[in-house]
């Protein structure tokens, strides 16, 4: 029974991880859409700054240094927007150029929760017909199978009875 459970968990993990390349692709598409929209907004900021003969950063600094609370608030919002555009652009570049062998662990650190949630909400499973998909499938199987074996070994460590011979104290 335990062996069947281990195989079943291995198969479920294989199925789950086989979907990672497709999810990664959809996540990158969404992330790219966010970066494109933020870039349009940053270019609009650049246009407003140029119309005043200022650089983007001088324009935002002028708003941040303004004594009026609404102007300061707008400066903070624009600084956050530019920072988000830079951060997401760098993340997109790293995740787009990285080998698929490293994307799984890297995505844990690079993930943008709102983008990932939206990608997951609209995600449709696919059949992995690529070597990368097959690799994630095999890795998922072994992760689930061996993970459950280790869990069983730790939690349900089989206790064997001690033979009388083993129970006797050793003479030294």
N, C-alpha and C positions, 0 to 999 in steps of 0.2 A: 504494500500500500504506500509506504513511504517513498519508494522508488518512483511510483507513478505520480505522486504529488511533486517530487523533484522535477520530473520530466515535464509535467504540466506547467509548473512555474517557469521553468526554462523556456518552454514554448511561448508562454505569455510575454515574457520579457523579450524574447526574440521578435515577436510581432510588434511590440511597443517600440523597440529601438530600430526596427526596420523602417519605421515611419520618420525617423529623425532627419534624413536628407531632404525629404519633401517638406517637412516643417521648417527646416533651416532655409530652404529656398523661399517659402512663403513669408517667413519672418524677414528675410533680406528685402523682399519686394515691398513689404509694408514699411520697413525702416527707410528704404530708399524714397518712398512716397513722403514720409515725414521730413526727411532731409530736403527734398525738393521744395516742399511748402515752406519750410523754415528759411531756405535760401532765397526764395521770392520775398519773404518778409524782411530779411536782412538787406537785400538789394534795395527795397523801398526805404529802409532806414538810411542806407548810403546815399540814395537820391535826395532825401530831405536834408541830409547833412551837407551834401555838395551844393545844394541850392543856397545854403547859408555860408558857403565857402569854408566848410569845416570837414574834418575827417569823421568817420563813424565814431571813433573813440572820443574825440573832442566834443562831438555832439552829445553823446551819452553823458560824458563828464559834466558838461554844462547843465544838463537836466538834473543830474545827481547833486550838483552844487547849488542849485536854485533854492532860494529860501521858501518858495511856495510848495506846500505839501503835495498838491496834484502833480506838479512838474517832477518833483523828486520821485514820486511813486511811478511815474511814467519812465523815468530814467532807470529805476530798478527793474521794471518789467522789460525794458529794452535790453538791459545788460543780461538779464536771465535768458531772454530769447536768443541773443547772440551766443551766449555760453552754451545753450542747449544745441544750437545749430553746429557749433564747433565740435562738441562732444559726440553728437550722433553721427556727424560726418566722419570723424575719426574711427568710431566703432564700426560703421558701415565699411570703411576702407579695410580695416583689419579683418573683419569677418568675411569680406568678399575675396580677399587675396590669400587667406590662410588655407593650408592643406586641410582636407576634410578629416584627417586623422586627429587634428588638434581642435577642430571647431566645437566638438561636444563639450570638452572641459572649458574651452574659452568662452563659450556662450553663457556658461554659468556666471562668469564675471562681467561679461559685456551686455547681458540682457537688459533691455528696457522693458520694465514690467507692463506698461500700458500697451506697447506694441506687441509684445508676446501674447498678452491676453486677447487682443483683437485677432491676432493670427491664429491662435488656438481656437477661438470661438468659431471662426470661419473655415477651419482646417477640414479637409476631406482626405481620408486615408488613400494611399496609393500603393501600387505594387512596385516594390523596389527592383528594377531590372538593370541596375548598374552594379559594378563591382563595389562601389562605396556602400550601396544599400545592402548588398550581400554581407559585407564586412560588419556593418552595424547589426545585421540580423544575427550573425554568428556570435558577435560580442554580447548581444543581449541574451542569447540562449545560455552561453557559458556564465554570464553574470548572474542570471536567475538561478540556474541549476546549481552552480557552485556556491552561490550565496545562501541558498536554502540548505545545502549540505552542511555548510559551516554553522548555520543557525541551529540545525538539528544537533550537530556535534556539540555545540556549546550548551544548548538548553536541555536536550534530551540525551546527554552523554550516557551511553549504556554502561550500567554498573554490572560488573561480572562478579560472581561470588568468589571469595578468596578461598583457595584450597587449603587444607590443613597444613600441607607442606610449606606453603608461603606464609602461613600465620605463625609458624614457629620462629622464635628468636634465633638469630645467628650466633653461633659460638665464635668468639674472637680470640 
